[in-house]
Amino acid sequence: MAVHRSLALAEDLRIAVDEDIQTLSLHDLIELDLHTARIASVIRGRVNTHAAVNKLPDELLALIFEYALPWRNNGLHSRGYWKASHRSDMLARIPLTHVCRRWRTAAVGTATLWSIIDEDLNHLQDVFLDRSGDATIQALVRYTIDRPTGTHIARHAERLNDLFVIYPPANEESGLRTELPFSVPNLECLTMYSSGTVGRDRINLETLGTIFPHGTPSLRRLVLWHLRRLPDVRYEQLTHLFISHGKRLPIIDLLRRCSALQNLALIDASVSGLPPSENENNDIQVELPNLRVLTLGTYKNPVAAVNLPKFLPVVILPCGLTLRLVGSQATTLLALNDYDLHQMPIMSTLTAMTVDLRADGHCTLRASGPSASVLLDLPDFRMQRKYGLGEPCFVPLSAVEVVTYRTELRNKDLDMLLNCSLPSLRVVRFVDAYVAPRNPQEQLRYIDYDLQGGAGCDDYIEALSWVAEASPRLVEMEIWSSNVELPGKLDLPVHTDVPIRKVTFHYTGKDDAILEEVDLTRLRNRVPEVVLCTSPSEPEPSTTMSENEALQWEDSGEWS
């Protein structure tokens, strides 16, 4: 009944307008326009409520917003130092309030969406602080001479959970007051960054910079980048410490104050206080019993590449540790003339190794065992790959029982397995991830390697056959490839101490019918069990380290 009445009224209005439109004055027309606009707005609002997106409850819509928007904690807590993005993160939230009333209501009513604060955005700062309600906040403040620091967030200091502090260049620090005008009882993460040059002086641990007069009772994560001084915080309660660049740091004295550390990363850090290579005095060692992840990285600091290896024998590394060596100069960390990685206790437990070579030159080598794991991450391995995995290597190859090898490059990089002594090797898994370039742009990824391409697999066959010949305990081989010629050409040895018992070939191509043409006579004459199957039967083995196992440090320009 209501529907018919509304439609009848609308029809009456249309007829009246058609009849009287010529006689209406300007004032009457404006009034009529306002009335029809209100009617149209109400109708559109009701139409929108029937749209699929508006059938979602506000709580689910808020979750979608949180998933789609950039969040600072994703960068800081999982990847160490991350450039300040508070400003762009704040601005990214504004469009949510301009889509429709429903979205605006859902967004404004979600306090956590407005918990990112950049002190420089004065016109938005108070709005965000009010909308964030009682949610914990992440804030960025900058020290300057011309205005006080942190005044806007002072009344919300108890909600401060993550603080990013930026210092001015050294020539602008004269007369700078660094004490912030509030207490931070719930601050868990502090990032400190200094702009400009920092010099080559040594940081003095006896003169710490006071930022919080009432201390940091809840601080657990500390990120120091390009710093000229250390803050006065409770180092004994830190669980995460990330240091990059900056003045020379007395690393041993500092770590002795950090007994609770679980995650330590030194990226292009200038360290001092390490013993000379010939010094074997145990008095200079430091014990970190709770350490779970140790990351040493060298990107653009050759001094760090020389000094950081000296740090390893000084720290008593616990079992269950993940050691990561990362950066474009990480191979320098392997040239340990006086500090042999093989002698480290955690190395004796490593029995599995993976090698992942990408077409862009990025190489990842990982070794793991029952109680430890080691990862070498090389953004550019093009100059070093000719040396293969021979000595010096980051793990003792004599203990390796399982090798997983993945490459995107046809007929090139499997030679890294050549001339390696693998006396304990029992299982080898090879993944041929090569995909022929589909266009000139993709071809550029391969051009530096002078690849021949095509369907040839002679280099693969030579390397795999050599590994089988040089590994007297090898009993199983698995291969993932779209090249059906590969298994039929394998030249596996017959006379070994423990003959190979099984070879599994996972075909990764799209035409399964081609498998019927594969000639496996030669292989079956040498191996008791040969399995031929398509790739869905068994996924490719992973050659990467998951996010929750170790930090991810990326050479994205931050280390310059």
C-alpha positions in Angstrom: 0.0 0.0 0.0 2.8 2.4 1.0 4.6 1.7 -2.3 1.6 2.6 -4.4 1.0 5.8 -2.5 4.6 6.9 -2.9 4.6 6.2 -6.6 1.2 8.1 -6.9 2.6 11.1 -5.1 5.7 11.1 -7.3 3.5 10.9 -10.4 1.4 13.8 -9.1 4.5 15.9 -8.5 5.8 15.2 -12.0 2.5 16.3 -13.6 2.3 19.4 -11.4 5.8 20.4 -12.4 5.0 19.9 -16.1 1.9 22.1 -15.9 3.3 24.9 -13.8 7.0 25.0 -14.7 6.5 28.1 -17.0 4.8 30.1 -14.3 7.2 29.4 -11.4 9.5 32.2 -10.2 13.2 31.8 -9.6 12.6 31.6 -5.9 10.0 28.9 -6.4 12.3 27.0 -8.7 15.1 27.1 -6.1 12.8 25.8 -3.4 11.5 23.0 -5.7 15.1 22.0 -6.5 16.0 21.8 -2.8 12.9 19.6 -2.1 13.6 17.2 -5.0 17.3 17.0 -4.0 16.3 15.9 -0.5 13.9 13.3 -1.9 16.6 12.0 -4.3 19.1 11.8 -1.5 16.8 9.8 0.7 16.0 7.4 -2.2 19.7 7.0 -3.1 20.5 6.3 0.5 17.9 3.5 0.6 19.1 2.1 -2.8 22.6 2.0 -1.4 21.5 -0.1 1.6 20.4 -2.8 -0.8 23.8 -2.9 -2.6 25.9 -6.0 -1.9 28.8 -4.0 -0.2 26.4 -2.4 2.2 25.0 -5.7 3.3 28.2 -6.3 5.1 28.1 -5.5 8.8 30.2 -2.5 10.0 32.6 -4.8 11.9 33.4 -6.7 8.7 33.7 -3.5 6.7 36.2 -2.2 9.3 38.3 -5.4 8.9 38.4 -4.9 5.2 39.6 -1.3 5.7 42.3 -2.4 8.1 43.5 -5.1 5.6 43.6 -2.7 2.6 45.2 0.3 4.3 49.0 0.6 4.9 50.1 0.0 8.5 53.4 1.0 10.0 53.6 -2.0 12.3 53.8 -4.4 9.4 57.0 -2.8 8.3 58.6 -2.1 11.6 58.0 -5.2 13.6 58.8 -7.7 10.8 61.5 -6.0 8.8 63.5 -4.0 11.2 64.1 -0.4 10.2 61.5 1.0 7.9 61.4 4.5 6.6 58.9 6.8 8.3 55.5 6.5 6.5 53.2 8.1 9.1 52.3 11.0 6.8 51.3 8.9 3.8 49.6 6.4 6.1 47.4 9.2 7.6 46.5 10.6 4.2 45.6 7.2 2.9 42.7 7.0 5.5 41.0 10.3 4.4 39.4 8.9 1.2 37.4 6.4 3.3 35.3 9.2 4.6 34.4 10.6 1.2 32.9 7.5 -0.5 29.5 7.4 1.1 27.8 7.9 4.4 28.0 4.2 5.2 31.7 4.0 4.7 32.3 7.2 6.6 30.3 5.9 9.6 32.1 2.6 9.6 35.6 4.2 9.2 35.1 6.9 11.8 33.7 4.4 14.2 36.8 2.2 14.0 39.3 3.7 16.4 42.3 1.7 15.3 42.2 3.1 11.8 43.1 6.6 13.2 45.9 5.5 15.5 48.8 6.7 13.2 50.0 10.2 14.0 52.5 12.5 12.2 53.2 15.6 14.3 53.8 17.7 11.2 50.2 17.3 10.0 48.8 19.8 12.4 45.4 20.1 10.6 44.8 16.3 10.9 46.6 15.5 14.1 43.8 16.4 16.6 41.1 14.8 14.4 43.1 11.5 14.3 43.8 11.6 18.0 40.1 12.2 18.8 38.9 9.4 16.4 41.4 6.9 17.8 39.5 6.8 21.1 41.3 4.6 23.5 43.3 2.7 20.9 47.1 2.5 21.2 48.8 5.0 18.9 51.9 5.1 16.7 53.4 8.5 16.4 56.2 10.3 14.7 57.9 13.4 16.2 60.7 15.6 14.9 63.1 17.5 17.0 63.4 21.2 15.9 64.7 24.4 17.4 61.8 26.6 16.3 59.0 24.7 18.1 58.5 22.3 21.0 58.3 18.6 20.2 55.5 16.3 21.1 53.0 18.8 22.6 50.0 17.6 20.6 50.4 13.9 21.7 51.3 14.8 25.3 47.7 14.3 26.6 47.5 10.9 24.8 51.0 9.7 26.0 49.6 6.8 28.0 48.3 5.3 24.7 51.6 5.7 23.0 52.8 2.2 21.9 55.2 2.9 19.0 57.2 6.1 18.7 59.4 7.2 15.8 61.8 10.1 16.7 63.8 12.0 14.0 66.8 14.1 15.0 68.0 17.1 13.0 71.5 17.2 11.4 74.4 17.7 13.8 74.9 21.3 12.9 71.3 22.1 14.0 71.5 20.4 17.4 73.0 23.2 19.4 70.6 24.2 22.1 68.2 21.4 21.2 66.1 20.1 24.2 65.7 16.3 23.7 63.5 15.5 26.8 59.9 15.0 25.7 57.2 16.7 27.8 55.4 13.5 28.7 55.8 10.0 30.2 55.5 6.8 28.2 54.4 4.0 30.5 53.1 1.8 27.7 55.7 2.4 25.0 56.9 -0.9 23.5 58.7 0.1 20.3 61.1 3.1 19.8 62.7 4.0 16.5 65.4 6.7 16.4 66.8 8.2 13.3 69.4 11.0 12.7 69.5 12.9 9.5 72.7 14.2 8.0 76.2 12.8 8.6 77.1 11.2 12.0 80.9 11.2 11.9 83.3 8.4 12.8 83.6 9.1 16.5 82.9 6.4 19.1 79.6 6.4 21.0 80.1 6.7 24.7 77.9 4.4 26.8 78.4 6.6 29.9 76.7 9.6 28.3 73.3 8.4 27.2 70.7 10.8 25.8 67.7 11.4 28.0 64.4 11.4 26.1 62.0 10.2 28.7 62.6 11.6 32.2 60.4 8.9 33.8 61.9 6.0 31.9 60.5 3.4 29.6 59.1 0.6 31.7 57.4 -1.3 28.8 60.0 -0.9 26.0 60.8 -4.1 24.2 61.9 -3.1 20.7 64.6 -0.5 19.9 65.6 0.5 16.4 68.6 2.8 16.0 69.5 4.1 12.5 72.2 6.5 11.6 72.5 7.5 15.3 75.0 9.7 16.9 74.1 8.8 20.5 72.3 6.0 22.4 69.1 6.7 24.3 68.8 6.2 28.1 66.4 3.3 28.2 66.1 0.0 30.0 68.4 -2.1 27.8 68.1 -5.1 30.2 64.4 -5.6 29.1 64.9 -5.3 25.4 63.9 -8.3 23.3 64.5 -6.8 19.8 67.5 -4.6 18.9 68.1 -3.3 15.4 71.2 -1.1 14.6 72.3 0.3 11.2 75.0 2.8 10.3 75.8 5.5 12.9 78.9 6.2 14.9 81.2 3.4 16.1 79.4 1.4 18.7 81.1 -0.5 21.6 79.0 -3.5 20.8 80.3 -5.9 23.5 79.6 -3.4 26.3 76.2 -2.7 24.9 75.1 -6.3 24.5 76.2 -7.1 28.1 73.4 -4.8 29.1 70.9 -6.6 26.9 70.5 -10.0 28.6 66.9 -10.5 27.4 67.6 -10.1 23.7 65.7 -12.5 21.4 66.3 -10.8 18.0 69.5 -8.8 17.1 70.3 -7.2 13.8 73.4 -5.3 12.8 73.1 -3.8 9.3 76.0 -1.9 8.0 76.8 -1.1 11.6 80.1 0.4 12.6 81.2 -1.6 15.7 84.2 -1.2 18.0 85.5 -3.1 21.0 85.9 -6.3 19.2 89.1 -8.3 19.8 91.9 -8.6 17.2 91.8 -11.8 15.2 94.6 -13.5 17.2 92.9 -12.7 20.6 91.2 -15.8 22.1 90.6 -14.3 25.5 87.2 -15.6 26.8 86.8 -12.6 29.0 85.6 -10.6 26.1 82.8 -12.9 25.2 79.1 -12.1 25.8 76.3 -14.5 26.4 72.8 -14.0 25.0 70.9 -17.1 26.2 67.5 -16.0 24.8 68.8 -15.0 21.3 66.7 -16.7 18.6 67.6 -14.6 15.5 70.9 -13.0 14.7 71.1 -10.9 11.4 74.4 -9.5 10.1 74.1 -7.4 7.0 76.4 -5.5 4.7 75.1 -3.4 1.8 77.2 -0.3 1.4 79.6 -0.2 4.3 82.9 -2.0 3.5 84.1 -1.4 7.1 81.2 -3.3 8.5 81.9 -6.2 6.1 85.3 -6.5 7.6 84.3 -6.1 11.3 81.0 -7.9 11.6 82.6 -11.4 11.1 84.7 -10.7 14.2 81.5 -10.4 16.1 80.5 -14.0 15.7 83.1 -15.7 17.9 82.5 -13.1 20.7 78.9 -14.0 21.2 78.1 -17.3 22.8 75.3 -18.5 20.4 72.6 -20.7 21.9 71.0 -23.7 20.3 67.9 -23.1 18.2 69.4 -19.9 16.7 68.7 -18.6 13.2 71.8 -16.9 11.8 71.2 -14.7 8.8 74.0 -13.2 6.6 72.4 -10.7 4.2 73.4 -7.9 1.7 75.2 -7.3 -1.5 78.6 -7.6 0.3 77.5 -10.6 2.3 80.1 -12.9 0.6 82.8 -10.8 2.3 81.3 -12.2 5.5 82.2 -15.7 4.3 85.9 -14.8 3.7 86.6 -15.6 7.4 90.3 -16.2 7.4 90.6 -16.1 11.1 87.0 -16.8 12.1 85.9 -20.1 10.6 82.1 -20.5 10.6 82.6 -24.2 10.5 83.9 -24.2 14.0 80.8 -22.6 15.5 78.8 -25.2 17.6 75.5 -24.5 15.8 77.1 -25.5 12.4 77.6 -29.1 13.5 73.9 -29.7 13.6 73.2 -28.5 10.0 72.1 -31.4 7.9 69.9 -29.9 5.2 70.7 -27.2 2.6 68.7 -25.3 0.0 70.0 -23.2 -2.8 67.7 -20.8 -4.7 69.0 -18.9 -7.7 66.8 -16.4 -9.4 67.1 -14.9 -12.9 67.7 -11.4 -11.4 70.9 -12.6 -9.7 69.4 -13.0 -6.2 70.8 -16.0 -4.5 69.5 -17.5 -1.2 71.3 -20.3 0.6 69.9 -21.9 3.7 71.0 -24.7 6.0 69.0 -26.1 8.8 69.1 -28.8 11.4 67.3 -30.1 14.4 68.3 -27.2 16.6 69.6 -24.4 14.4 69.3 -22.8 10.9 71.5 -20.5 8.9 70.6 -18.3 6.0 72.8 -16.5 3.4 70.9 -13.9 1.4 72.8 -12.4 -1.6 70.9 -9.7 -3.6 73.5 -9.9 -6.4 75.4 -13.2 -6.8 76.5 -12.8 -10.4 80.2 -12.3 -9.8 80.5 -15.0 -7.2 78.6 -17.9 -8.7 81.6 -19.2 -10.6 83.2 -20.2 -7.3 80.3 -22.6 -6.7 79.7 -24.0 -3.2 83.2 -25.1 -2.6 85.3 -23.9 0.4 84.9 -21.5 2.0 81.2 -22.2 2.4 78.9 -21.0 5.0 78.1 -24.5 6.2 80.3 -27.6 6.5 79.3 -29.6 3.4 80.6 -32.8 4.8 77.6 -33.1 7.1 74.9 -32.2 4.6 72.4 -35.1 4.0 69.7 -33.3 2.0 70.2 -30.7 -0.8 67.3 -28.8 -2.4 68.4 -26.8 -5.5 66.2 -24.4 -7.4 67.2 -22.3 -10.4 65.4 -20.1 -13.0 68.3 -20.1 -15.3 68.6 -22.6 -18.1 72.0 -24.4 -18.6 74.0 -22.2 -16.3 74.0 -22.2 -12.5 73.7 -25.9 -11.6 77.5 -26.0 -11.9 77.5 -24.6 -8.4 77.1 -28.2 -7.3 80.1 -29.3 -9.3 83.4 -30.1 -7.5 81.7 -30.1 -4.1 82.5 -32.9 -1.6 79.2 -34.2 -0.2 80.1 -37.5 1.4 76.9 -37.6 3.6 74.4 -36.6 1.0 71.4 -39.0 0.9 68.7 -37.0 -0.9 68.9 -34.4 -3.7 65.9 -32.4 -4.9 66.3 -30.3 -8.0 63.7 -27.8 -9.2 64.1 -26.5 -12.8 62.0 -23.2 -12.5 63.1 -21.9 -15.9 60.4 -20.3 -18.0 61.2 -19.1 -21.5 61.0 -15.3 -21.8 57.7 -14.3 -23.4 58.7 -10.8 -24.5 61.8 -8.5 -24.8 61.2 -7.2 -21.3 61.4 -10.6 -19.7 64.5 -11.4 -21.9 66.3 -8.6 -20.1 66.2 -10.6 -16.9 68.4 -13.2 -18.6 70.6 -11.2 -20.9 73.5 -10.8 -18.4 73.9 -14.5 -18.2 74.4 -15.1 -22.0 71.8 -17.9 -21.9 71.3 -20.2 -24.8 67.7 -21.1 -23.9 65.9 -23.7 -25.8 65.1 -27.2 -24.6 68.7 -28.4 -23.9 69.4 -29.8 -20.5 73.0 -31.1 -20.9 74.4 -28.9 -18.1 71.7 -30.1 -15.7 72.4 -33.7 -16.6 76.2 -33.3 -16.2 75.8 -31.7 -12.8 73.2 -34.2 -11.4 75.2 -37.1 -12.7 78.4 -35.7 -11.1 76.6 -35.3 -7.8 75.4 -38.9 -7.9 78.9 -40.1 -8.7 80.6 -38.0 -6.0 78.0 -38.9 -3.3 78.5 -42.5 -2.2 75.5 -42.4 0.2 73.0 -41.0 -2.2 69.8 -43.1 -2.2 67.1 -40.8 -3.6 66.7 -38.1 -6.3 63.7 -35.9 -7.0 63.4 -33.6 -10.1 60.9 -31.0 -11.0 61.1 -29.8 -14.6 59.1 -29.2 -17.8 61.9 -30.8 -19.8 60.9 -34.4 -20.4 64.3 -35.3 -21.9 66.0 -34.8 -18.5 65.2 -38.1 -16.7 65.9 -40.2 -19.8 69.4 -38.8 -20.2 70.5 -39.1 -16.6 73.8 -41.0 -16.4 73.7 -42.4 -12.9 76.5 -44.6 -11.5 75.9 -48.3 -10.9 78.9 -49.1 -8.7 78.6 -47.1 -5.4 78.6 -48.1 -1.7 74.9 -47.5 -1.4 73.2 -47.6 -4.9 70.5 -45.0 -5.7 67.2 -46.7 -5.0 64.6 -44.2 -6.2 64.3 -41.4 -8.8 61.1 -39.3 -9.0 60.5 -37.0 -11.9 57.7 -34.4 -11.5 56.7 -33.1 -14.8 55.7 -29.4 -14.5 54.7 -28.8 -18.1 51.1 -28.4 -19.3 51.0 -31.3 -21.9 50.8 -34.5 -19.8 50.4 -36.6 -22.9 54.1 -36.0 -23.8 55.1 -38.1 -20.8 54.1 -41.2 -22.8 57.0 -40.5 -25.2 59.7 -40.4 -22.4 62.2 -43.3 -22.7 63.2 -44.4 -19.2 64.8 -47.6 -20.2 68.4 -46.5 -19.5 67.3 -45.1 -16.1 65.3 -48.1 -15.0 68.3 -50.4 -15.8 70.3 -48.5 -13.1 67.6 -47.6 -10.5 65.2 -50.0 -8.9 62.3 -47.6 -8.6 61.6 -44.8 -11.1 58.4 -42.7 -10.6 57.0 -40.4 -13.3 54.2 -38.1 -12.3 52.7 -34.7 -12.9 53.5 -31.8 -10.6 50.2 -31.6 -8.7 51.1 -34.9 -7.1 53.8 -33.2 -5.1 54.4 -29.5 -4.7 57.8 -28.0 -5.3 59.9 -27.9 -2.1 60.2 -24.5 -0.5 63.6 -22.9 -0.6 62.8 -19.8 1.4 62.6 -18.8 5.0 59.2 -17.9 6.3 58.5 -14.5 7.8 58.1 -15.8 11.3 61.4 -17.5 11.3 63.6 -14.5 10.7 63.6 -10.8 9.9 63.5 -9.7 6.4 66.0 -6.9 5.6 65.7 -5.4 2.2 68.2 -3.3 0.2 65.6 -0.8 -0.9 67.7 2.3 -0.6 67.4 2.6 3.2 71.0 1.7 3.8 72.6 4.5 1.8 
